[in-house]
Amino acid sequence: MRVLVAALLALGLPLGAAAEPVGLCYNYGCTVQTEVEVSRAQLDAIGRDMLKARDAESERRFLAEAVARLYRIAGTQTPIWRDKGGNSEDDAVEGRMDCIDHSTNTTHFIELLAGRGWLRYHTLLPRQMRRRGLIFDHWTAAIEDGNGEKFAVDSWFFDYGETPAVIPFEDWLDGRDPEVRHRVAEAVQEQMERQVKQ
């Protein structure tokens, strides 16, 4: 047993079932900032799945599911389980998240995975922003594959714990977002854009 402990320490590997802290924010604009803990068992399960990826395309699928799982874990420790896709269905709810919260949290989650060597076909990029008109910014986490193709990893469109969209960055930048159930948010945004143009 002593030999095993010494070997783990020499390799810099963690001992026991220590949890990994991850930064998390919510209530729009990262107003509330905290940390959640991901257990060793939870991380091991996510890692086993991430390591099943055999190419960039499959890694994006496993990454999307890993991000969703990390949100679900965070929702057991914070009120983000109340979050709804977009911004209109949860406007006054404790735990709501806008695109700033989502892009920040998703980036933290991907940093956790990359830091463990589980992101083998992509690199994490800084958060990305697109702008429509003068005041309508939208943020996303982003990754880049080995060929230089960028992808948005955007969880804002969906309710808490659902798998985020991983779409080509140029499509995201052009506003070709995934089909979502939250058309109320789009209608509100379109109405606000019309008012700005008047």
BELNORHU-V14943 format. One record per backbone hydrogen bond with DSSP energy under -0.5 kcal/mol. CO is the residue of the C=O (numbers start at 0). NH is the residue of the N-H. Records with the same first field share a line. If there is no record, write none. Layout:
BEGIN
CO->NH + NH
END
This chain:
BEGIN
0->4
1->5
2->6
3->7
4->8
5->9
6->10
7->12
8->11
14->17
18->20
19->37
21->35
23->33
25->31
27->30
30->32
31->25
33->23
35->21
36->38
37->19
38->42
39->43
40->44
41->45
42->46
43->47
44->48
45->49
46->50
48->51
49->52
54->58
55->59
56->60
57->61
58->62
59->63
60->64
61->65
62->66
63->67 + 163
64->68
65->69
66->70
67->71
68->72
69->73
70->74
71->75
72->75
73->76 + 77
77->80
78->81
79->82
82->159
89->92
92->95
95->26 + 27
97->101
98->102
99->103
100->104
101->105
102->106
103->107
104->108
105->109
106->110
107->111
108->112
109->113
110->114
111->115
112->115 + 117
113->116
117->119
120->145
122->143
124->141
127->139
129->137
130->132
131->135
134->136
135->131
137->129
139->127
140->152
141->124
142->150
143->122
144->147
148->144
149->168
150->142
151->153 + 166
152->140 + 154
153->164
154->157
155->85
158->161
164->153 + 166
166->151
167->171
168->172
169->173
170->175
171->174
174->176
180->182
181->184 + 185
182->186
183->187
184->188
185->189
186->190
187->191
188->192
189->193
190->194
191->195
192->196
193->197
END
